[in-house]
Amino acid sequence: MILKEEKSRILALNDRQLDQLCKSDVVIGRMTVNIRIDSSVNAQMRRLREHAEQRLGRPVSVAEAVYVCCNVANLE
């Protein structure tokens, strides 16, 4: 899993990359999606969100964090 990598590619994203991926307008739409996240993954997701919020100086939603994970995982 992308969040459990020892050398996390997500945390290595630079500010420009984070800003491009953390866009609320990309994850907002007509379809409501419920995401169930295991508690161990939720803690790592919270870490990613806090990291992105600190770097970007603004709130980052769970949906944005999931979007970042999907994009980084698909870069392989």
Number of C-alpha atoms within 10 A of each C-alpha: 7 14 19 10 9 7 10 12 14 21 13 10 15 11 12 11 12 20 13 10 18 24 17 14 8 12 16 11 9 6 7 7 8 7 9 7 10 8 9 8 13 14 13 13 18 15 14 21 21 16 16 25 16 12 14 15 10 10 14 20 17 16 18 21 22 16 18 22 19 12 13 15 14 9 6 5
